[in-house]
Amino acid sequence: MLHLPAPLKSILLHLALVAATALTLFPLLWMVAVSLMSPEEANRFPPPLWPEQPSLAHYRALFARLDIARYALNSLAVATAVTALSLLFNSLAGYAFAKLRFRGRDRLFGLLLAALVIPSQVAMLPLFLLLKSLGLVDSFGGVVVPGLASLFGIFLVRQYALSIPDSLLDAARIDGAGEFRIYWSLVLPLCRPILVTLAIFTFMGTWNDFMWPLVILTDSQRYTLPVALANLMGEHALDMELMMAGAVLTVLPVVALFLALQKYYIEGLVLGGVKE
């Protein structure tokens, strides 16, 4: 095995990290660059890495051809509702599986873990039929209800809640606090890092979800942004600049959310990985 001096190892490690970062960011930067190019530049071979004369014409065309504000608000409303409600239900279930004793708890949690391997597409048809019987087809409720709880979210919160000392919860019970008071005033603040991490995952997943809103929604006025942009791209499949502009508008909110909450996201991952 080749032995290298420590300074050289550090330099090579940083160079590898810079290269990996560049490879990761290049598709995003290329997407933004193409959305600002003229058709002549974008179709040139080899294409330029940055437009000679950046233009917002494709963004203006996108807003002119599509009621982008309505679809963005639809996506924002659905993603916010799913995120808030899923945090509530997932944290309740995760706390119960971690700290409450009830008959069949471990077996039930084992079944939930086993269900993680089932593809979500398998459940789409029975879920659609169930929501149809409830009268939730072609409604925002039909988009929100399936995301109220997730196996991954319950597992994530449960694993983190296991690190909370039982003595702390017992002390609260001795002081007369009920289980919901303990959950709300004690467990939730202690689980904040993992809840922020789960919120980021849930919001991004719901915002970017294309398949389920496409299945459950029929009224174009209720379309979420990915569905509306996919319909537009079907009409303008050869207009690469317009497609890239739509992709930028879809990606921008989740990138902004991640940058705003990355401190808590990293904290949640680190603490969740080192605590037992």
N, C-alpha and C positions, 0 to 999 in steps of 0.2 A: 504493500500500500504506500502511495506517495505521501511523504511527510512534507508539509509546507510550513513556512514561518507563520506565526499568528497574524502579523499585519497583512501578509499576502492573502491569507484565508479570509480576513475581514473584507479586503478589497474585492476579492472574487465573489464573496457572498453578496455584497452590495451591488456589484455589477449584475449578478443574476437576478436580484430583486428588481433592479431598474429595468432590465430586459423583460421580465415577466409583467411588470406594470405597464410598460409600453405596449406589449402584445395585448394586454387586457383593454387598455384605453383606446387603442387604434380604431377598432370598429365603431366606437361611439364618436370619436373625432371625425372619422370618415363620413359617418351618417350626417353630422352637422355640416360638414364641408359640402357634401353633395346637395343638401337641401338649400344651400346658398348659391349654387352654381347655375349658370345658364344651361339650356339643353345642349348647346354646342360643346361646352366644356365637359359636361358629364359624359358625353358620348365619344369624347376624344380618346385615342389609344396611343400611349398610356395616358390615363386621366391625370390631371394635376392633383396634388395633395391638398391644395387650398384654392378657392376661386380667385381669379384675377380681379374681378369686380363683384364682391359679395352683394347679393340682392335678396330682399324679402318678398319677392314677387310670388313665390310658390306658397308662402304662408298666407299672403293676401288671397291667392286663388283658393286656398283650402277653406278659409273663412267665408269666401264668397259662395262656394259650391256646397258647403256643409254648415249646418247650424251647430258649429263646433262648441259654442258655449253651453247649449242645452245638453249635449252628450257628455261634456266634461262635468257638468253639474250632476247629471245622472250617475256617472261613475263615482264622483266624490261622495254623493249621498249614500250610494250602496256600499262603497268601501268603508266609509266612516261608521255606518250602522253595523256592518258585519264585524268590524274591528272592535267597537265598543261592546257589543253583545257577546262576542266570542271571548273577549277577555273576562267578562263576568262569569259566563258559564264554565269556561275552561279552568279559571282559577278556583271556582267553587268545587268542581269535580277533582281537580288536582289536589286541593287541600284535603278533601274527604279521603281520597285514596292514600294520601301520605300520613295523615294524623288521626283520622277517626277509625275506630274499631267497629266493624259490623260484619255480620255473617256473610261469607262468600266473597269478601273483599279481594283477596289475592287471586281467586279463580276468575272473578270478573275482570280484574285488571289484566290477567293473562289472556283472556279472550280479546280484550281491546288491543293488546300488543299483537296477537295473531292476526287481527283484522287489518293491521297496518300494511300487510303484504298484498291485500286485495286492491287491484287497480280501481281508481275512482270511476272509470268508464263503465265498469261492470254494474255499478249501482245507478247509473243514469236513468235507465228505463223504469225500474221500479220506483225510483224517486220521482220521476216525472208523473207516473200514474198516481202516486200518493198525493202530490201537490195538485194534480188535476181534480182528484176527489175532494180536496179541500177548497177548491175554487181559487187557487193561487197562480194558475197559469196566466201569462201575460200581465204580470204585476211585479212591482219591486219586491213585494213580500216573497214571491217565488224565487227570487234571486238571493234574498237575504237568509231565509230560513235554513237552507242546507249548510250555511257557514256559521250557524250559531255555536257549534261545538266541533272540535276536530280531535281525532285520536292523537295526532302529533302535539297539539296544544296541551291536552290533558297530561300526556306523558312528560312534556317539558316542565310544566308547572309542578307536577308531582315529584319529579326528580330534584327540583330545586327546593321544594318545601320540606323534603326529608332532612335538609341541613338545619332547619330551625330546631333549636333544643326543645325537647318535650318539657323540661323543667320550666321554661318560660311560659308555655301554654298552661301548664298546671298551676303556676302562680296566678295567672289571670283568672282561672276557674275558681281558685280559692278566694280571690277578691270578689267573686260574684258575677263575673262576666259570662254571658251566654256564648254559645258557639258562633253565632253570627257576629256578635260584637268582637270576639277574638279574631274572626276572619277579617272583618272590616278594618279594625283599628290596629291590629298587630301583624297579621299574616300579610295583608296586601302591601303595607309599607316595606316590610322586609323582603318581599318578592318583587319590588319595583324593577330591578335590573332585568330579570327574566321576563317580566310582563312587557317592558318596553321592547325587548328583543322579539317577543311573540307578536306584539302590535305591528312591528315593522314587517315581519314575515306575512302576517295576515293582510295588512293593507296592500302590500305589493302584490300578493297573490290574487286578491280580489280585484284590484285595479287592473291587472293585466289579464284577468280571466276572460277568455273569449268563448269557449265551448258552451258552458252552462248558460250564460245570458242569451247566446244564439239559440239554444234549444228552448228555453222557457219564455222568451219574449217574442211577440209577433208584431206589436205596434212599433213602428219605426220611431215614434216620438219618445219611447221608453228605452231605446237602445243605449247601451253604454259606449264609451269612446272606442274601445277596440273593435266592437261589432260594427259601429258606424264607419270607422276608417277602413275596415276590411271590405265593406260593401263599396266604398268609394274606390278602393284600389282595384276591385274587380272590374270597374268601369274604365280605369286608367292604368292598366297593368304595365303599359310601356312608358308611362310617365314616371321615371325613376326619381326625379327631383321632388315631385309631389308626394310620392310614397315616403321618401326620406323625411320630408317636412312633417308628415303625419306621424312617423315613428318618433321624431324628436318631441312632438307635443305629447305623445303617450308616455315617453320615458322620463321627461323632465320632472313631473311632480314626484315620482317615486325616488328619483335621485336626490331631489331637494329634501325630501323627508329623511332619507338615509343620512345625508350630510348633517342635518339638524340634530339627529338622534344617535349619531355614530358613537358618541362617548358612552351612552347607556347600553348600546348594542354590544360594544366590545366588553364592557364591564360584565354584562350578563353572560356572555360566552365564557369569559375567563373564570368568573366565580362559579358558574355552573360546571366548569370542567375540573376545578380544583377541590370543590367541596364534596364531601361524602354524604 
